[in-house]
């Protein structure tokens, strides 16, 4: 009986691994197919039909399930603060959602603000609202300040590099005194969309 139990566990473990590998292959082909339609004109990430196990950053042995079709996670942060946001809302991304994207999407695969947002892994307040704006030939993702937060973040791809720029609306300055090219026009368009 003991040998049979060991054999059944081994079979189950192998079957689970095969199922996971097949899910990863399907998800990666979805990722490749999405590239042609990126970056989108709306502040939403494309759905990818996969749920990935992601290890906790702070608790040994704890694993969270991240669903990339709905930007959902089983962690406490997501369940307490992000779960009531509309499906696809970028502020639904907890750190585990970013980790899942990092496992699935090789850096440099997704163009524009989508690649910049996903690769930065910058966790924002659940109250953050988003806009996508076009300035010149660049499409930018902009996080709008919420309540007490006075910083706006701008995500884009310039040449081959993903970029995120911070701007303080209170102090009227760029983080680290590093404005993007065309900063004045970018701010003008972003602030007009904010009001």
GUFI-541296 format. One record per residue (C-alpha): chain; x, y, z. Coordinates in Angstrom, 1 decimal. Each point is the difference from the previous one (the first is absolute). Layout:
BEGIN
[A [X Y Z]],
...
***
This chain:
BEGIN
[A [0.0 0.0 0.0]],
[A [2.8 2.4 0.8]],
[A [1.7 -0.6 -3.4]],
[A [-3.4 0.5 -1.7]],
[A [-0.4 3.3 1.9]],
[A [3.5 1.2 -1.0]],
[A [-0.7 -1.0 -3.6]],
[A [-3.4 1.8 -0.1]],
[A [1.6 3.2 1.5]],
[A [2.8 -0.2 -2.6]],
[A [-2.6 -0.4 -2.8]],
[A [-2.0 2.9 1.3]],
[A [3.1 2.2 0.3]],
[A [1.1 -0.8 -3.6]],
[A [-3.6 0.6 -1.3]],
[A [-0.1 3.4 1.7]],
[A [3.3 1.0 -1.5]],
[A [-1.1 -1.0 -3.5]],
[A [-3.2 2.0 0.4]],
[A [1.9 3.0 1.2]],
[A [2.5 -0.3 -2.9]],
[A [-2.8 -0.2 -2.5]],
[A [-1.7 3.1 1.6]],
[A [3.3 1.9 -0.2]],
[A [0.3 -0.9 -3.7]],
[A [-3.5 1.2 -0.7]],
[A [0.5 3.2 2.0]],
[A [3.3 0.8 -1.7]],
[A [-1.6 -0.4 -3.4]],
[A [-2.8 2.5 1.1]],
[A [2.8 2.4 1.1]],
[A [1.6 -0.2 -3.4]],
[A [-3.3 0.5 -1.8]],
[A [-0.8 3.1 2.1]],
[A [3.2 1.8 -1.0]],
[A [-1.5 1.3 -3.3]],
[A [-2.8 1.8 1.8]],
[A [2.1 1.7 2.6]],
[A [0.1 2.6 1.5]],
[A [-3.8 0.4 0.4]],
[A [-1.7 3.4 0.0]],
[A [-1.7 -0.8 3.3]],
[A [1.7 -0.5 3.4]],
[A [-0.5 -3.7 0.3]],
[A [2.2 -3.0 -0.3]],
[A [-0.9 -2.8 -2.4]],
[A [-1.5 -3.2 1.5]],
[A [2.2 -3.1 0.0]],
[A [-1.8 -3.2 0.9]],
[A [2.3 -1.4 2.7]],
[A [0.2 -0.3 3.7]],
[A [3.5 -0.1 1.4]],
[A [1.3 -1.0 3.5]],
[A [2.1 2.9 1.4]],
[A [2.1 -0.3 3.2]],
[A [-0.5 2.5 2.7]],
[A [2.8 2.6 0.3]],
[A [-0.2 0.0 3.8]],
[A [-1.4 -3.4 1.2]],
[A [1.9 -3.1 -0.6]],
[A [-2.0 -2.8 -1.4]],
[A [-3.0 2.2 -0.9]],
[A [-1.2 0.0 -3.7]],
[A [-2.6 2.2 -1.5]],
[A [-2.1 -0.8 -3.1]],
[A [0.1 2.8 -2.6]],
[A [-2.6 0.0 -2.8]],
[A [1.3 2.2 -2.9]],
[A [-3.4 -0.2 -1.8]],
[A [-1.5 2.1 2.8]],
[A [3.0 1.6 1.6]],
[A [-0.9 -1.9 3.2]],
[A [2.1 -1.3 2.9]],
[A [-0.7 -1.9 3.2]],
[A [2.3 2.2 2.1]],
[A [-1.4 2.2 2.9]],
[A [0.9 3.3 -1.8]],
[A [-2.0 -1.0 -3.1]],
[A [-3.0 -1.4 2.0]],
[A [-0.2 3.0 2.3]],
[A [0.7 2.9 -2.3]],
[A [-0.1 -0.9 -3.7]],
[A [-2.7 -2.6 -0.5]],
[A [-2.8 2.4 -0.4]],
[A [1.6 2.0 -2.8]],
[A [-1.4 -0.7 -3.5]],
[A [1.4 -2.9 -1.9]],
[A [3.1 1.1 -1.9]],
[A [0.6 3.1 2.1]],
[A [3.8 0.5 0.3]],
[A [-0.2 0.7 3.7]],
[A [-1.1 -3.7 0.5]],
[A [3.7 -0.9 -0.5]],
[A [1.6 -1.0 3.3]],
[A [3.6 -1.0 0.1]],
[A [-0.9 -3.6 -0.6]],
[A [-1.8 0.9 -3.3]],
[A [3.2 1.8 -1.1]],
[A [2.0 -3.1 0.9]],
[A [-2.4 -2.2 -2.1]],
[A [0.4 2.3 -3.0]],
[A [3.8 -0.1 0.5]],
[A [0.0 -3.8 -0.1]],
[A [-2.1 -0.1 -3.2]],
[A [1.2 2.9 -2.0]],
[A [3.7 0.3 -0.9]],
[A [1.2 3.6 0.5]],
[A [-0.2 2.0 -3.2]],
[A [-2.8 -2.1 -1.5]],
[A [-2.9 2.4 0.5]],
[A [0.4 3.4 -1.6]],
[A [-1.0 3.5 1.2]],
[A [-1.5 0.9 3.4]],
[A [-1.2 -3.6 0.5]],
[A [3.6 -1.3 0.1]],
[A [1.1 2.9 2.1]],
[A [-2.8 -0.5 2.6]],
[A [0.4 -3.7 0.2]],
[A [3.8 0.0 0.2]],
[A [0.2 2.8 2.6]],
[A [-2.2 -1.9 2.5]],
[A [-0.7 3.3 1.7]],
[A [-2.8 -0.7 2.6]],
[A [-2.5 2.9 0.3]],
[A [-2.8 1.0 2.3]],
[A [-3.2 -1.8 -0.8]],
[A [-1.6 3.4 -0.4]],
[A [2.3 0.9 -2.9]],
[A [-1.8 0.8 -3.3]],
[A [1.6 -0.3 -3.4]],
[A [-0.1 1.7 -3.3]],
[A [1.6 -0.8 -3.4]],
[A [1.1 3.1 -1.9]],
[A [1.6 0.4 -3.4]],
[A [2.7 2.7 -0.3]],
[A [1.8 0.1 -3.3]],
[A [0.8 -3.5 -1.1]],
[A [0.0 -1.4 3.6]],
[A [-2.9 -1.5 1.9]],
[A [0.4 0.6 3.7]],
[A [-1.6 -1.6 3.1]],
[A [-0.6 2.5 2.7]],
[A [-0.9 -0.7 3.7]],
[A [-2.1 2.9 1.3]],
[A [0.5 1.3 3.5]],
[A [-2.6 -1.2 2.5]],
[A [-1.0 2.0 3.1]],
[A [3.2 0.5 2.1]],
[A [2.3 -1.5 -2.7]],
[A [1.6 2.8 -2.0]],
[A [2.1 -2.0 -2.4]],
[A [-0.8 -0.9 -3.6]],
[A [1.8 -2.8 -1.7]],
[A [0.6 -0.2 -3.8]],
[A [0.7 -3.3 -1.7]],
[A [1.3 -0.4 -3.5]],
[A [2.6 -1.6 -2.2]],
[A [2.6 2.2 -1.5]],
[A [2.2 -1.7 -2.6]],
[A [0.7 -3.4 1.5]],
[A [-0.3 1.1 3.6]],
[A [-3.0 -0.2 2.3]],
[A [-0.4 3.3 1.9]],
[A [-1.9 1.2 3.1]],
[A [0.1 3.6 0.9]],
[A [-1.4 1.5 3.2]],
[A [-1.4 3.6 0.3]],
[A [-1.0 1.8 3.2]],
[A [-3.1 2.1 -0.5]],
[A [0.6 1.7 3.3]],
[A [3.6 0.9 -0.5]],
[A [-0.3 0.3 -3.8]],
[A [3.1 -2.0 -0.7]],
[A [1.2 -3.2 -1.6]],
[A [1.4 -2.7 2.3]],
[A [3.8 0.1 0.1]],
[A [-0.2 3.1 -2.3]],
[A [-0.3 -2.4 -2.9]],
[A [-2.8 1.1 -2.3]],
[A [-0.9 -2.0 -3.2]],
[A [0.4 1.5 -3.4]],
[A [-2.9 2.3 -0.8]],
[A [-0.8 0.3 3.8]],
[A [-1.9 3.3 -0.4]],
[A [-2.4 -1.3 -2.6]],
[A [-0.4 -3.3 1.9]],
[A [-1.0 1.8 3.2]],
[A [-2.4 2.3 -1.9]],
[A [-1.8 -2.9 -1.5]],
[A [0.0 -2.1 3.2]],
[A [-1.2 2.8 2.2]],
[A [-2.8 0.8 -2.5]],
[A [-1.1 -3.6 0.2]],
[A [0.2 0.1 3.8]],
[A [-2.5 2.8 0.4]],
***
